[in-house]
Amino acid sequence: MIKIIKKSLIITLLVTINIIVYIAKIIHNFYEENKSKIKKYSKNFYYVLKEELDK
């Protein structure tokens, strides 16, 4: 019984790690494709916050 539980936990752990790696790849690819847009929006956001703090 314990061997079955250990095997199922190992399989569950491997599946979970594979899912996390897949999600990380998706996020990384999205970031690489949209890097310039992200930088542009972050700069604009920075200047808007700076203006609001200066008021």
N, C-alpha and C positions, 0 to 999 in steps of 0.2 A: 504494500500500500504506500509506504513512504517513497519507494522508488518511482512510482507513478506520479506522486505529487512533485517530487524533485524534477522529473522530466517535464512535466507540464509547466512548472515555474520557469525552467530554463527556456522552453519554447516561447512562453509568454514574454520573457525578458528579451529574447532575440527579436521577436516580432516588434516589440515596443522600440527597441534600438533602431531597427530598420525604418520604422515610421518616423522617428525623430530625425534620422539622417535624411530621409526623403523630404521632410518639411524644411529642413535647413538648406537643402539644395535648391528648393523652390524659392525660398527667401533670398538666397545668394544670387540666383539668376535674375530675379526681379530687381534686386539692387544694382547689379551690373548693367542691366538694360536701361535703368532709369536713373543712373547716378547723376547725370547733369541736371535733370529736372529736380531731383531731391536737393542738390546743392543750391539751385536757384531759389526754390521755395524756402529753404532754411535761411538763406541770406535775407530774403524778403521778410520772413517772420522775425528775424533778429532785428532788422531796422524798425519794424512796426513796434516791437516791444521796447526798443530804445527810445522811440518817439514818445510812447506812452509814459515811460519812466521820467522823461525830461519835462513833462507837463507839470 
